[in-house]
Amino acid sequence: MSQESTTMVDQPKDIRPGEELDKQALNTYLQTLFPELQGELAIRQFPGGASNLTYLVSKGDQEWILRRPPFGAKIASAHDMSREFRVMSALQGHYPVPAMIAFCEDQDVLGCDFYLMERLKGIIPRTDLPKDLQLSEQDGLQLCMNVLQKFSELHNVDIEKAGLTSLGKGTGYVRRQIEGWSGRFRKAKTDNVPDFEAVMDWLDDRQPEDIGSCLIHNDFRFDNVVLNPDNPMEVIGVLDWEMCTLGDPLMDLGNSLAYWIEAGDEQQMQMFRRQPTDIPGMLTRKAVVDWYCEQNGIELTSFDFYEVYGLFRLAVIMQQIYYRFHHGQTKDQRFAMFPMAITYLEQRCLRLIGESEL
């Protein structure tokens, strides 16, 4: 790895207040796994993500990534660490994911389930690309297409060979998602956000049949992929599998495009940008849908349902996170302004519904 590429590798930062790990307990646990290791234990935290937390743990000449649920989380199914560990273990050799090291369910260590995995040293394209990574429009297009290709390849993983056939619940995925996310929003609603009832009614009335069932990520974004620092167009890994399941691929696409902010989007939508999908060369959301459908032989007359669903689901995820902040279960000030964003998402959903011919 060249010196220039090393500077672009994603790096951890100081641990956010209130999200510290029990260093002594973790050190004791690591000694049971690696008794030969010597040296001081060091822990730092990666800045991305508002759900499961990610740390860099190093001791001696070894380092690992540690993943744990957020502090104050009460939604066990949304933070099932054993599921994420199992999925990524099964995908070894079938799809680019980091190697899994160990899973710990002993609550005496960190007070929660957690796991350790290999650190993939690479570029994670967060809100803005590293300042040392200057891409031409052609480069931007190539990066876009390579990431989309990995998304499409995921939906074509042989789930039988990977041993993941039991991951889903069978047909009825669309129905379960609409019912599930609607119920979660009503349960997590606070008085300072709109009720989304008109959006939920529209989604409930216009549910399409599942177009199929495949392995879906449910949070596939640029900031969940790792790029080769010596060849930034190459995807060497995909991260954050906590919501992975078997389901409808168009629902997965709707989820991903909720985060796909274009250069021409209005200012309120730009607030949501957490990935560099606005740089020259990146496809528009419509072009992504057209490419994906052509790539996978899907005939589709309208993507409206999936687009509204993706935005609504994003609003629910934000509301669940804000609920923890609202009730003092987390003190992360990033979440204080979520009600404003959630209100905008309802407005955007209602606008798309008003323009839809469904």
Secondary structure by P-SEA (a helix, b strand, c coil): ccaaaaaacccccccccccccaaaaaaaaaaaaccccccbbbbbbbcccccbbbbbbbcccbbbbbbbcccccccccccaaaaaaaaaaaacccccccccccccccccccccccbbbbbcccccccccccccccccaaaaaaaaaaaaaaaaaaaacccccccccccccccaaaaaaaaaaaaaaaaacccccccaaaaaaaaaacccccccccccccccccccccccccccccccccccccccccccaaaaaaaaaaacccccccccccccccccccccccccaaaaaaaaaaacccccccaaaaaaaaaaaaaaaaaaaaaaaaacccccccccaaaaaaaaaaaaaaaaaaaccc
